[in-house]
């Protein structure tokens, strides 16, 4: 099934494949997370963890569970929360403008 990238909220590593999550569904994708990262528009998607690639326009909120950690809340049906890896946090703060 083909999806418009605007429908994608985030992609998650799933072994050698990836799982693409939309507002209320998920799809198994035969591409790896790295391959998806190359295909999706870099200005809209960010790798926030080795296991997650997030559509920045679907971020509903950002929390700081500790001074050096970030957690994203997405605007999907489940209000998914994803931890941001420490090495990705600084770059993500710059991209989100805070």
Buried (B, 14 or more C-beta within 10 A) or exposed (E): EEEEBEBBBBBBBBEEBBBBBBEEEBEEBEBBBEEBBEEBEEEBBBBBBEBBBBBBEBBEEBEEEEEEEBBBBBBBEEEBEBBBBEEBBEEBEEEEEE
